[in-house]
């Protein structure tokens, strides 16, 4: 138990500052964009804690996808740093697969995220997480589905139907790291 607590504290110490200085007003989680679209991002300053002391004089923005922990950089969408006083900018949506994406703001020691939004009609988590098979037995004789009772009469069925996979709910927070991993 002490080992896990030590690992958790070490990970927390290495984690980037999670806060909301860059509070994104647009885009929001109901927005749907298409690759190649010009889009104006609007944000407002909502400092928390000691963010002001960590804030730089300008900021850059990354276009990303992925879960709360496993994030993939798609593009740096600000060619040059933007002055911190400028609370809007326009970018061209990159050519990407349908999915959910978000913006990541960087200024000095402050890192913030927008909520996720859809690009090219994406409605599922991106990247889609595959479920692991549960049967690792490679013996061909056990490849038949397991019979299961189907009613009160005790009759058995061997349809082999599997339950529908479940996916965690969408994140509706402005800061992806505050949501459950998906």
Buried (B, 14 or more C-beta within 10 A) or exposed (E): EEEEEEEEEEEEEEEEBBBBBBBBEEBEBEBEBBEEEEBEBEBEBEBBEEBEEBBEEBBBBBBBBBBBEEBEEBBEBBEEBBEBEEBEBEBEBBEBEBBBBBBBBBBBEBBBBBBBBBBBEBEBBBBEBEEEEEEEEEEEEEEEEEEEEEEEEEEEEEEEEEEEEEEEEBBEBBBBBEBEEB
